Amino acid sequence: MKTIHQVAQPTRSSGEPIIHETANVVNSRAGAWTSIGSSNKIIESVLGDYTYTMDDVTINYTEIGKYCSIASHVCINPVQHPMDRVTQHHMTYRRIDYGFVATDDESIFDWRRQNRVKIGHDVWIGHGAIIMKGVTIGTGAVVASGAIVTKDVEPYSIVAGVPAKPIKMRFPEEIREILLQIAWWEWPREMIEERFHELNDLDSFIEKYGHFG
């Protein structure tokens, strides 16, 4: 039996994004304290502060808020193929790779950039979930493992299935509205540090900060 050793994690003292050496990140931005896992492929996307991805995640043309948790093998905004052409194969637009012509068909890539996915703050996307093009996922939502999301998801709702459908809300409407008004994810780090332990107790948190909303 082969012994496997844990690889030491880089220090977090500076808050700089941590990007695994096997990740392929193209024309994208990552905020402070973010972490991008192994074998990720991220194209023309934005990851807000503290958001992290696990291994084998694909993200295309997406805007992701702060404090989001993205499990392994998630695919966000999978690319489309041109179904209206004689062939759907990418030789018709990745033409250089096949030696047909000297330029690629940029119109296809522009088409793919349309209908970006938008994900709010503090969203949890479970293992193997797929988020289709043009979808908006509200703050605080949960997408269950293996779900395929084809429609917008309300804030603080839990969706599951194929296609994904609402299962329940995480909190009553009054609590949801208060949390959205407090918008704790916009607090500066100094305030988060000061109130860090309060994030574990919903009732006392709402009682203490609800009137600030």
N, C-alpha and C positions, 0 to 999 in steps of 0.2 A: 504494500500500500504506500502510495506517495504522500509525503508530508507537504501540506499547503500552508504557506505563511501569509498572514494578513499584511497587505501593503499599507504603510503608514500614510495617513492623510496629510495634505499640506496644512500649514497653519492658517488660521482665519483672522489673524490679528489686523490685517489691513482692510478686510472687507472686499478685496478684489475678487472678481469671478473666478471660480475654479472650473477649468475645462479639461476633461480627460483627454489624454494624448491621442486616443483613437477616434475622438469626435471630429466630425466634419461640419464646420460652421461657416456659412457663406453669407456675406453682406447682412449680418445680423448684429443686434446689440443686446447685451446682458447687463443688468443693474448690479448694485452692490450686494454682496453676500449670496450671489447666485451660484448654482452648481450644475454643471452639465455632465451627464454620465457617459459611460463608455459606449462606443459604437453609435452615438447619436448622429443624426443628419438633420441639420437645421438650416433652412434657406430663407433669407429675407424676412426674418421674424424678430420680434422684440420680447425679451423676458424681463419682467419687472423685478425689483429688489426682493431678495430672499427666495425667489422661486427656484425650484430644483427639478431636475429630471433624472430618472434612473437609467438603466442600460437599454440600448436598442430602441430609442425613441426617435420618431420622425416628425418634424414640424416644418410645414411649408406655409409661407405667407400668412403669418399669424401674429396677433398682438396679445400677449399674456400679461396679466396684472401681477401684483406683488403677492408674496407668500403662497404661491400655488405649489401643489405637490403632484407631480406627474410620474406615475408608476412605469415600470418597464414595459416595452413593446407597445406603447401607445403610438397611434398614428393620427396626427392632426392635419387636416386639410390635404388628404391624399391627392396627388396630381391627376388631372383628367387627360384622357386620350381623345383625339378628334374623331368622334364616331361618324361624322358626316362625310368623311373621305373614303375613298375606295379601300384603303387600308388604315387600320388604327396604329400600325407599327410606328415607332418613333424614328424610323429611317426617313420619314417625310419631313421631319423638322430638325432632328439631329443629323443633318445631312453631311456635315463635315466628317463625322465618325465613319461614315460608310463610303466616302469618296465620291458622292454623286455630284455635288457642287461645292463651291468654295465658301459658302456662307450657310449658316443655320437659318431656320424660319423663325424669326423673333416674334412673329404675330402669335404663335402658339404660347410662348412664354408670357407675353403680355396678357393673353387670354387667361392663363393660369393665375396670374396675379389678381385678377378680378375676384370679387366675393371673398375677401379675406375673412378668416375666422377671428373672432374677438372673445377673449376669455377674461372675466373679471378677476377680482382679488380673492385670495384664500379659497381657491377651487381645488378640489381633490379629484383627479382623474385616475381611475383604477386600471389595473393590469390589462393590457391588450385592448383597451377601448379605442374606438375610431370616431373621430369628430369630422364630419363631412363639411364641404365647402360652404362658406357663407353663414355658418352657424354662430350665434352669440350665446355664450354661457355666462349666466349672471354670477355675481359675487357670492361666495359661500356655498355654491352648489357642489353636489357630489355626483360623479358619473361612475356607475358601477363597472366592475371588471367585465370585459367582453361586450360592453354596450356599443351600439352603433348609433351615434347621434345625428339625426337628419334635420331636426327642428330646434329652434331656440329653447334654452333652458332657463327657467326663472331663478332669480336669486334665492339661495338657501333651500332649493329643492333637491330631491334625490331622484335620479332617473336610472332606469335599467332596462335591458332587453334589446331585441333586434326587431324593428327599430326601437330606439330607446323611448320609454314612456315614463311619466311621473309616477313615482311610488308613494312618496309622502314628502311633507315639508319637514325640515330639521327643527324649526321652531314655529310657534304661533305667529300670526301676522304682526301683532303688536311688537313682539321681540325682534322680528326681522326688520321692521321699519326703524326701530331704535338703533340696531346695529349698523344699518346703512347710514343713519344720520351721524352716529358717533364716528364712523369711518376710521377705526383705530389703525388700519393699515397705512394711513397717511401720517401717523404720529412720527416725529423724529426719533432716531435711535435712543437718544437720552431719555425720552419719555417712555419708550418701550422698556428700557432697562429699569426705570423707576417703578413701573407698574407690571413688570413681567409676571410675577406670581399671581396677579389678579386675573390673568387670562385663563386660568384653570377653573374659575368659579363664575358661571354665567349669571346666577341670580344676584350675587353681590356686585358683579361688574355692571349689570344693568341698573341696579339701585344706585350705585355710586356715580355713574357717568351718563345715565340716560337723560338727565335734564340738560346736558350740554349739547344734545343733538339739535 
